[in-house]
Every structure is written in structure tokens, then in C-alpha cells.
Amino acid sequence: MIHHAFSLLSLLPPRPRRAAVRKLMDTVWDLRTTFEVLGQEHLPDEPCLFICNHLSNADGFTLDRALRPRRVFFLAGVKLQGTVMTRLGTEAVDTILIRPNSADTEPLKRAVETLRSGQSVLIFPEGGRSRTGALLQAKKGVALIARRAGVPIVPVALTGTEHFMPIDDRDMGREKVRRAHLTVRFGRPFRIEELEAETSGAEDIRQALTDAMMRRVAELLPPAYRGAYASPEPAVDEDRPGHPEPQAPSEPGR
């Protein structure tokens, strides 16, 4: 049913289409999910770079809802333009399109320019959705953005969207929505300079910085979601401010 609604909305002009799609998506989220946002007190007033794990095509709009009324630009893969539903979904939020695993650095430059202009940016550093729910090793581009922009970095942990809109590799444009409980947890902001002790002497400094950033995301996630960052090195200081108590993963259909 939702796929037919998107097809009809695609016939509208851009501005009313965006408003109508946002309204439709808000209605679906309201009817099919329960929603919990934690750690909002950590959000700085200044522009910041949000880094988050990636589970589903529902992630962007879920985070958009959690961050309102703050305006945030999302880096999203160009393949989302390939179906009506995913294209209109990316139109519903402010998006910078990127080609994952390519040499195209223009989107990264746009992300830096957006941050320097006073707007916030959110990136999924893994470069794609996790098929297991567990963190994949992140791509290096996020470290480049963080270094050049010089803004606070806010780690974000997302759970539940993999149950709400599960991945369908056969037809991404017809992924179905189910009832689910969604949780968004914001961690304490940090600066890229604070990671120097963890990355000193690394052979690949950009990857080391990226991994250090992602360990902050992993700390906010339940153990089952930590994946490539399940056993962080170096060990995390339990007394470091903002280290949360892990929560159990959400059950499907909750």
C-alpha cells in the first residue's frame, strides 16, 4: 500500500511532494513504531558532525525525527535514487548524495562546506547497511570530514530500524514496514584532537581515527550490535564521562 502512495506522490511538483512525503512518513512512523530518544542533553548548540550505525533505509528519517527542529544534512548513497520509494525518502530530508567506495571526493567537500557554513551533517561511516545488525568496519572518509571541518563529533546509536524496515536485497524499492520499537541514543560530543592518544603511531592514521570515532558509537550500542568494534583497542576507560550502560536489543514487533 505504501509503495502505491509513493508512486502517486511522485507525480507532484517538488515542493508539495516533499511536504506530502514527510507527512506520509510521519504518519507511518507514528502508527507503526514506538520511539525513544536518549541523550539529547549532549547535543551542542553549534554545528556538529553526527556519526551513526546503519541498519535500514528507515534510518535517515528516524534520525531526522529524533533531531527536530535541528536541520541536518544526511550523506546518502546515489543508489537510493534508483526506486521511487527510496528516492522520495531521500527527498524528505536534506541530502548530500555520495557514491560509496568510489574516488569521488566532491560529496566529502560539500559535507565540509555545509559544516563550515553553520549546518550540521550526519554520516553513516560504514558506507552501507549492516545485514547482521552488527557494526561493519567504517570507511575513512568520515575522518577526512572531521579533520577539515573542525566541529564537534556526536556519536549516535540506532536500534530497531532493522525490524521496522528490514533489508530486501531483491527489491529495495518494495521493502515493507513492520511494528517495531526504535531507539536513538546520542553520546557526548568529542573533538578529533581528543583521539590522538588512541591513534598515535598508527600505520594508517585516517583509518585509526575512523576506528576511534566508531568505538564511541559502539559504546552506546548493546553488545550484539558492536560487531567490528566489539573488542575495542585500546580498552575503553569505564570512568570516561558519557560511558553508558548497554541496553538489550529491541525485540522484533515490540
C-alpha positions in Angstrom: 0.0 0.0 0.0 2.7 2.5 0.9 4.5 1.8 -2.4 1.4 2.8 -4.3 1.1 6.0 -2.2 4.7 6.9 -3.1 4.1 6.3 -6.8 1.1 8.7 -6.7 3.1 11.3 -4.7 5.9 11.2 -7.3 3.6 12.9 -9.7 3.5 16.1 -7.6 5.8 19.1 -8.2 8.9 19.1 -5.9 7.9 21.4 -3.1 4.4 20.0 -2.4 5.8 16.5 -3.0 8.4 16.9 -0.2 5.8 18.1 2.2 3.4 15.3 1.3 6.0 12.6 1.6 7.1 13.9 5.0 3.5 13.9 6.2 3.0 10.4 4.9 6.2 9.1 6.5 5.4 10.8 9.8 2.1 9.1 9.8 3.6 5.6 9.1 6.2 6.1 11.9 3.5 7.2 14.3 1.3 4.3 13.5 3.9 1.5 13.3 6.6 2.4 15.8 7.2 3.4 19.4 10.0 5.8 19.7 12.7 6.5 22.4 15.3 9.2 22.2 18.0 9.3 24.8 21.0 11.7 25.5 19.5 14.8 23.9 21.2 16.8 26.7 24.5 16.0 25.0 23.6 17.9 21.8 25.7 21.0 21.3 24.1 24.2 20.0 26.9 24.7 17.4 27.1 22.8 14.1 28.3 19.2 14.6 29.1 16.0 12.7 26.8 13.1 13.7 28.2 9.6 13.1 25.8 6.7 13.4 25.5 2.9 12.7 23.4 1.9 9.7 20.7 -0.8 9.8 17.9 0.1 7.4 16.6 2.5 4.8 14.4 3.8 7.6 17.4 5.2 9.5 17.6 8.7 7.9 14.0 9.7 8.6 14.1 8.1 12.0 17.1 10.3 12.9 15.5 13.3 11.3 12.6 12.9 13.7 14.9 12.5 16.6 16.9 15.7 15.8 14.0 18.0 15.1 13.9 21.0 15.0 17.6 21.0 14.2 18.3 21.0 10.5 20.7 18.2 9.5 22.1 17.2 6.1 22.5 13.4 5.5 25.1 11.8 3.3 23.2 9.1 1.3 24.2 6.7 -1.4 23.2 7.5 -5.0 21.7 4.1 -5.4 18.8 5.3 -3.4 17.7 7.3 -6.5 17.0 4.0 -8.2 13.5 3.4 -6.9 10.5 5.7 -6.4 10.2 5.0 -2.7 13.8 5.4 -1.8 14.2 8.5 -4.0 11.3 10.2 -2.4 12.5 9.1 1.0 15.9 10.9 0.4 14.0 14.0 -0.8 12.1 14.1 2.5 15.3 15.1 4.3 18.2 17.3 3.3 20.6 15.1 1.5 24.1 15.1 0.0 24.4 12.2 -2.4 27.6 10.2 -2.4 29.0 7.2 -4.3 30.3 4.8 -1.7 33.6 3.1 -2.4 34.5 5.5 -5.2 37.2 8.1 -5.7 34.6 10.9 -5.9 35.6 13.3 -3.2 33.1 16.1 -4.2 30.4 15.0 -1.7 33.0 15.0 1.1 34.0 18.5 0.2 30.3 19.5 0.2 29.9 18.0 3.6 32.8 20.1 4.9 31.4 23.2 3.3 28.0 22.5 4.8 29.5 22.2 8.3 31.6 25.4 7.9 28.5 27.3 6.7 26.8 26.6 10.1 24.7 23.5 9.3 25.1 20.0 10.9 25.8 16.8 8.9 25.1 13.2 9.6 27.1 10.3 8.1 26.8 6.5 8.3 30.6 5.8 8.2 30.1 2.0 7.5 29.2 3.0 3.9 26.2 0.8 3.8 23.5 -1.0 5.8 24.6 -3.9 8.0 23.0 -7.2 7.0 23.5 -8.6 10.5 22.8 -5.6 12.6 26.4 -5.6 13.9 28.8 -2.7 13.1 31.0 -3.1 10.0 34.4 -1.5 9.9 33.9 2.1 8.8 35.3 3.9 5.8 38.0 6.5 6.1 36.0 9.4 4.6 34.5 10.4 7.9 37.9 11.2 9.4 38.7 13.5 6.5 35.4 15.4 7.0 36.0 15.6 10.8 39.6 16.9 10.4 38.8 19.5 7.8 35.6 20.8 9.4 36.9 21.0 12.9 33.5 20.7 14.5 32.3 18.6 17.5 31.5 15.0 16.6 28.5 13.4 18.2 28.2 9.6 18.2 24.7 8.2 17.7 23.5 4.6 18.3 20.3 3.4 16.5 18.4 0.2 17.2 15.1 -1.2 16.0 15.0 0.0 12.4 16.3 -3.3 11.2 13.0 -4.8 12.4 10.8 -1.8 11.3 12.0 -1.8 7.7 14.1 -5.0 7.1 16.6 -5.1 4.2 15.2 -6.7 1.0 18.2 -7.2 -1.4 15.8 -8.5 -4.1 13.9 -5.2 -4.4 15.0 -2.2 -2.2 12.1 -0.2 -3.5 9.5 -2.6 -2.0 10.8 -3.0 1.5 7.9 -3.5 3.9 7.3 -1.8 7.3 6.5 -3.7 10.4 5.8 -2.8 14.0 8.9 -2.1 16.0 10.4 -0.1 18.9 13.1 2.4 17.8 15.8 3.8 20.0 18.1 6.7 19.2 20.9 7.3 21.7 23.2 10.4 21.5 26.6 10.3 23.2 28.8 13.1 24.4 30.4 15.2 21.7 34.2 15.0 21.2 36.8 16.6 19.0 39.1 14.8 16.6 42.1 16.1 18.5 41.0 14.1 21.5 41.7 10.8 19.7 45.4 11.5 19.3 46.4 9.2 22.2 44.5 6.3 20.7 45.9 6.7 17.2 49.5 7.7 17.9 51.9 5.6 15.8 49.2 4.0 13.7 50.3 2.9 10.2 47.1 4.2 8.6 46.3 7.3 10.6 43.0 8.0 8.8 41.7 4.5 9.4 42.8 4.7 13.0 41.0 7.9 13.6 37.9 6.5 11.9 38.0 3.4 14.1 38.5 5.5 17.2 35.4 7.5 16.3 33.4 4.4 15.7 34.4 3.0 19.1 32.4 5.9 20.6 29.3 4.7 18.6 29.9 1.1 19.7 29.9 2.1 23.4 26.4 3.4 23.0 25.1 0.2 21.4 24.0 -3.1 23.0 26.8 -5.8 22.8 25.0 -7.7 20.0 25.3 -4.6 17.7 29.0 -3.8 18.2 30.4 -6.1 15.5 33.8 -5.0 14.3 34.1 -2.8 17.4 33.1 -5.4 19.9 36.5 -5.6 21.5 37.9 -2.0 21.2 41.6 -1.5 21.3 42.8 0.3 23.3 40.4 -0.6 26.1 37.8 1.9 26.9 38.1 3.8 30.2 35.0 2.9 32.2 35.3 6.2 34.1 35.2 8.4 31.0 32.2 10.7 31.1 29.3 9.6 28.9 30.1 5.9 29.0 26.5 4.4 29.1 25.2 1.2 30.4 24.5 -1.0 27.4 20.8 -1.8 26.8 19.3 -5.1 25.5 18.5 -5.1 21.7 14.9 -4.4 20.9 12.7 -7.4 20.1 11.1 -7.6 16.6 7.5 -6.3 16.6 7.8 -4.7 20.0 
